[in-house]
Amino acid sequence: MILVAQDNTGDFSSIQEAIDSIRMLPETIYIKKGTYHERIEIRCPFLTIEGEDPKNTVIEYDYYADMMLSDTEKRGTFRSYTMLVNADHFTCRNLTIANTAGFGAEVGQAIALYAEGDRITLDNCRLLGHQDTLFTGPLPKAEAKAGGFKGPTEFAERRLCRQLYKDCYIEGEVDFIFGSAAVYFENCELHSLNRNKEINGYVTAASTYEEQKYGYVFNNCRLTSDCPEGTVYLGRPWRNFAKTVFLNCDMGAHIREDGFHDWNKPESHDTVFYAEYHCSGKGYVPDRRASFVKQLTDTQAAQYTMENVLNTDSCNG
């Protein structure tokens, strides 16, 4: 085990220096309490990073999409991350990862965690940001416009990636959980920030591949907010085959009655899979949902288990 501590009682005082020192895997890096103002990049598999406690062990940075890199180029969404994980079999526990750049209306997208890899697990972590807090790669198969994916996995293979987020707190405003991975969220809190708009945000923006059986599955999660009632959508389709399912979730009054938005793409009504099952709270009004939102039967809901999502070994499950 490698110990990181800001008070010089460990092997390193920098998290990135500890990562760069690794010569044999698997390895565990233990991080003592503190706020580490670092931009982290992880490209080695079978690595575990564990903080001393999730609220007081913090990695933060403040890059954002509208930041100018030159007279002619902005940083863009996918180079704004605080932490990049481009590796398989990565585990993170008891840690806060934050992008502190601010609201999207002021700075654009600002990723806290860029997670692209298979068998990525976050346990008891806090992901803090505003617009585009958590990216669950891979990227969509095609850009909407040239140069839109400029960043660390722009030219990477578009493959099935399975991820687990357990007992995590994730906050943001617009599209703050987005990407193409098959992801199971268990017992997480999804907190929508108030940006004082008529529409305050969208919890998800999935870009699930057409041939992929699972996209985002939320089980026993709590959707909380300080936003006014009915001002936040559960999601919208970044790509037209987006799949997002909420099971046994408690939805606050901030969730709109129609639930999901089509991103002004009516053709997506026939291709998305947006569904709910046995949810509760003031924001759960199944009889008022948009026409393209499904309410699952017991038999249908039984397919959406952690084991099924994380153990699928092909796009067809």
C-alpha positions in Angstrom: 0.0 0.0 0.0 1.1 3.5 -0.8 0.3 6.3 1.7 -0.4 9.9 0.6 -0.5 12.6 3.3 -0.1 16.4 3.0 1.7 16.6 6.3 4.7 14.5 5.0 3.9 11.5 7.1 3.3 9.3 4.1 5.2 8.1 1.1 4.0 11.1 -1.0 2.2 14.4 -0.5 0.8 14.3 -4.0 -1.7 11.8 -5.3 -0.5 12.0 -8.9 3.1 11.4 -7.8 1.9 8.3 -5.9 0.1 7.0 -9.0 3.1 7.7 -11.2 5.3 5.7 -8.8 3.5 2.4 -9.3 5.6 -0.3 -10.7 3.5 -3.4 -9.9 -0.2 -4.1 -9.9 -2.6 -4.5 -8.2 -1.9 -1.7 -5.9 -3.8 0.4 -3.3 -3.2 4.1 -2.6 -4.5 5.3 0.8 -5.1 9.1 1.1 -5.2 10.8 4.4 -7.6 13.7 5.1 -7.0 17.0 3.3 -7.9 19.0 0.2 -5.7 18.0 -2.7 -5.8 20.7 -5.4 -4.6 18.3 -8.2 -5.7 17.1 -11.6 -5.5 13.4 -11.5 -5.0 10.9 -14.4 -5.2 7.2 -13.9 -4.4 4.8 -16.8 -3.3 1.6 -15.0 -5.7 -1.2 -14.3 -6.3 -3.0 -11.0 -5.8 0.1 -8.9 -7.7 1.0 -5.7 -7.7 4.5 -4.2 -9.1 4.9 -0.7 -9.6 8.1 1.2 -9.6 8.4 5.0 -13.2 9.6 4.9 -15.4 10.8 2.1 -16.2 14.4 3.3 -12.7 15.4 4.4 -10.6 13.7 1.7 -11.1 15.9 -1.3 -9.6 16.1 -4.8 -10.6 19.3 -6.5 -9.7 21.3 -9.6 -11.4 24.0 -11.6 -11.0 23.5 -15.3 -14.0 24.2 -17.5 -15.2 23.9 -21.1 -15.2 27.7 -22.0 -11.6 28.1 -20.7 -9.5 29.5 -23.5 -6.4 27.4 -24.3 -5.3 29.7 -27.2 -6.6 32.7 -29.1 -8.7 30.3 -31.2 -9.5 27.2 -29.1 -11.5 26.4 -25.9 -10.7 23.6 -23.6 -14.1 21.9 -24.3 -16.1 19.4 -22.2 -13.8 16.4 -22.3 -10.6 18.1 -21.3 -12.2 19.8 -18.2 -12.0 16.8 -15.8 -10.7 16.9 -12.3 -10.0 13.1 -12.3 -9.6 10.9 -15.4 -9.9 7.2 -15.0 -9.1 5.5 -18.3 -8.5 2.0 -17.0 -10.3 -1.2 -16.2 -10.8 -2.8 -12.8 -10.5 0.5 -10.9 -12.0 1.0 -7.4 -12.4 4.2 -5.5 -13.7 4.5 -1.9 -14.3 7.2 0.7 -13.3 10.2 -1.4 -14.7 13.4 -2.8 -13.9 14.4 -6.4 -15.0 18.0 -7.2 -14.9 20.3 -10.1 -15.2 23.8 -8.5 -15.4 25.9 -11.7 -19.1 26.8 -11.0 -22.4 26.9 -12.8 -22.7 25.9 -16.4 -24.3 29.2 -17.5 -21.0 30.9 -16.5 -18.3 28.4 -17.4 -19.9 25.7 -19.6 -19.4 22.0 -18.9 -17.0 21.1 -16.1 -16.4 17.4 -15.4 -15.5 16.2 -11.9 -14.9 12.5 -12.8 -14.2 11.2 -16.3 -14.7 7.4 -15.9 -14.0 5.3 -19.0 -13.2 1.7 -18.3 -14.8 -1.7 -17.6 -15.4 -2.8 -14.0 -15.0 0.7 -12.5 -16.5 0.9 -9.0 -17.0 3.9 -6.7 -18.1 3.1 -3.2 -19.1 5.8 -0.6 -17.8 8.6 -2.7 -19.0 12.2 -3.4 -18.9 13.7 -6.9 -19.4 17.4 -6.9 -19.9 19.7 -9.8 -22.5 21.6 -11.8 -22.9 20.8 -15.6 -21.7 17.4 -16.6 -20.3 16.3 -13.2 -19.9 12.6 -14.0 -19.0 11.2 -17.5 -19.4 7.5 -17.8 -17.5 6.6 -21.0 -17.3 5.5 -23.7 -18.2 8.4 -25.9 -21.0 8.1 -28.4 -20.0 6.5 -31.6 -20.2 9.7 -33.6 -19.8 13.4 -32.9 -22.6 15.8 -33.5 -20.0 18.2 -34.8 -16.3 17.9 -35.7 -14.0 18.3 -32.8 -16.8 17.9 -30.2 -15.1 14.9 -28.5 -11.6 16.4 -28.3 -10.0 14.8 -25.2 -8.3 11.7 -23.8 -10.5 9.0 -25.4 -11.6 10.7 -28.6 -10.1 7.9 -30.7 -10.6 5.1 -28.3 -12.4 1.9 -29.1 -16.2 2.2 -28.5 -16.7 -0.8 -26.3 -19.0 -2.0 -23.6 -18.0 -0.6 -20.2 -19.7 -1.7 -16.9 -19.6 0.5 -13.8 -21.0 0.5 -10.3 -21.7 3.5 -8.0 -22.7 2.4 -4.5 -23.7 4.6 -1.6 -22.5 7.7 -3.5 -23.6 11.4 -3.4 -23.6 13.0 -6.9 -24.6 16.6 -7.4 -25.0 18.9 -10.4 -27.5 20.7 -12.6 -27.6 20.1 -16.3 -26.9 16.5 -17.6 -24.8 15.8 -14.5 -24.7 12.1 -15.2 -24.0 11.4 -18.8 -22.4 8.8 -21.2 -22.7 5.4 -22.8 -21.7 2.9 -20.2 -23.9 0.3 -18.6 -24.1 1.6 -15.0 -25.8 0.5 -11.9 -26.4 3.1 -9.2 -27.2 1.5 -5.8 -28.4 3.6 -2.8 -27.1 6.9 -4.1 -28.2 10.4 -3.5 -28.7 12.5 -6.7 -28.8 16.1 -5.7 -30.0 18.7 -8.3 -28.6 22.3 -7.8 -30.8 25.3 -8.2 -29.7 27.6 -11.1 -32.8 29.7 -10.8 -34.2 28.9 -14.2 -37.6 27.7 -15.4 -35.9 24.4 -16.0 -33.2 23.9 -13.5 -31.7 20.8 -15.0 -31.6 17.2 -16.1 -30.3 14.4 -13.8 -29.1 12.2 -16.7 -28.2 12.4 -20.4 -27.5 8.8 -21.5 -26.0 8.0 -24.9 -26.5 4.2 -24.7 -25.6 2.3 -27.9 -28.5 0.9 -29.9 -27.3 -2.7 -29.5 -26.6 -2.4 -25.7 -29.2 -4.0 -23.4 -28.6 -1.8 -20.3 -27.8 1.9 -19.9 -28.4 3.6 -16.5 -30.1 1.7 -13.8 -30.9 3.5 -10.5 -32.0 1.4 -7.6 -33.0 2.6 -4.1 -31.7 6.1 -4.9 -32.9 9.4 -3.4 -33.4 12.4 -5.7 -33.0 15.6 -3.6 -32.8 19.3 -4.4 -33.4 22.8 -3.2 -34.9 23.6 -6.6 -38.6 24.8 -6.8 -41.2 22.1 -7.5 -41.4 20.7 -11.0 -38.3 22.2 -12.4 -35.9 19.2 -13.0 -36.2 16.4 -15.5 -35.0 12.8 -14.7 -33.2 12.8 -18.0 -33.0 13.6 -21.7 -31.4 11.6 -24.6 -27.9 12.7 -25.5 -28.3 10.1 -28.2 -31.5 8.6 -29.4 -31.2 5.1 -28.0 -30.7 6.3 -24.4 -31.7 3.8 -21.7 -32.5 5.0 -18.2 -34.5 3.1 -15.5 -35.4 4.1 -12.0 -36.3 1.4 -9.5 -37.5 1.9 -6.0 -36.3 5.5 -5.9 -37.6 8.4 -3.8 -38.2 11.4 -6.0 -38.4 14.9 -4.5 -41.0 17.5 -5.6 -38.4 19.1 -7.9 -38.9 16.4 -10.4 -41.3 17.4 -13.2 -44.6 15.5 -13.6 -43.7 14.4 -17.2 -40.4 13.0 -15.9 -38.3 12.9 -19.0 -37.6 15.4 -21.8 -37.0 14.4 -25.5 -34.4 17.1 -26.1 -36.7 18.4 -28.9 -36.1 15.1 -30.8 -39.6 13.6 -31.3 -38.1 10.8 -33.3 -36.4 9.6 -30.1 -39.8 8.6 -28.7 -39.6 5.4 -30.6 -36.0 4.6 -29.7 -35.3 5.6 -26.1 -36.1 3.3 -23.2 -37.1 5.4 -20.2 -38.8 3.4 -17.4 -39.7 3.4 -13.7 -40.8 0.9 -11.2 -42.2 1.1 -7.6 -40.9 4.6 -7.0 -42.2 7.1 -4.4 -42.2 10.7 -3.3 -43.9 13.9 -4.6 -41.9 13.8 -7.8 -43.3 10.3 -8.8 -46.6 10.7 -10.6 -46.6 7.8 -13.1 -50.0 8.6 -14.5 -48.7 12.1 -15.7 -45.4 11.0 -17.3 -44.6 11.7 -20.9 -46.1 9.2 -23.4 -42.7 7.6 -24.1 -42.0 6.7 -20.4 -42.8 3.2 -19.3 -43.9 1.8 -16.0 -42.4 -1.7 -15.6 -44.2 -4.8 -14.5 -42.8 -7.0 -11.7 -41.5 -9.4 -14.3 -39.9 -6.6 -16.4 -38.3 -5.0 -13.4 -36.7 -8.3 -12.3 -34.4 -8.0 -15.2 -32.7 -4.9 -13.9 -30.6 -6.4 -11.2 -27.0 -5.4 -10.3 -25.8 -8.8 -11.3 -27.4 -8.6 -14.8 -26.2 -5.1 -15.5 -22.6 -5.7 -14.3 -22.2 -9.2 -15.6 -23.6 -8.7 -19.1 -20.7 -9.8 -21.4 -22.2 -8.7 -24.7 -24.3 -5.8 -26.0 -27.3 -8.1 -26.1 -27.0 -9.1 -22.4 
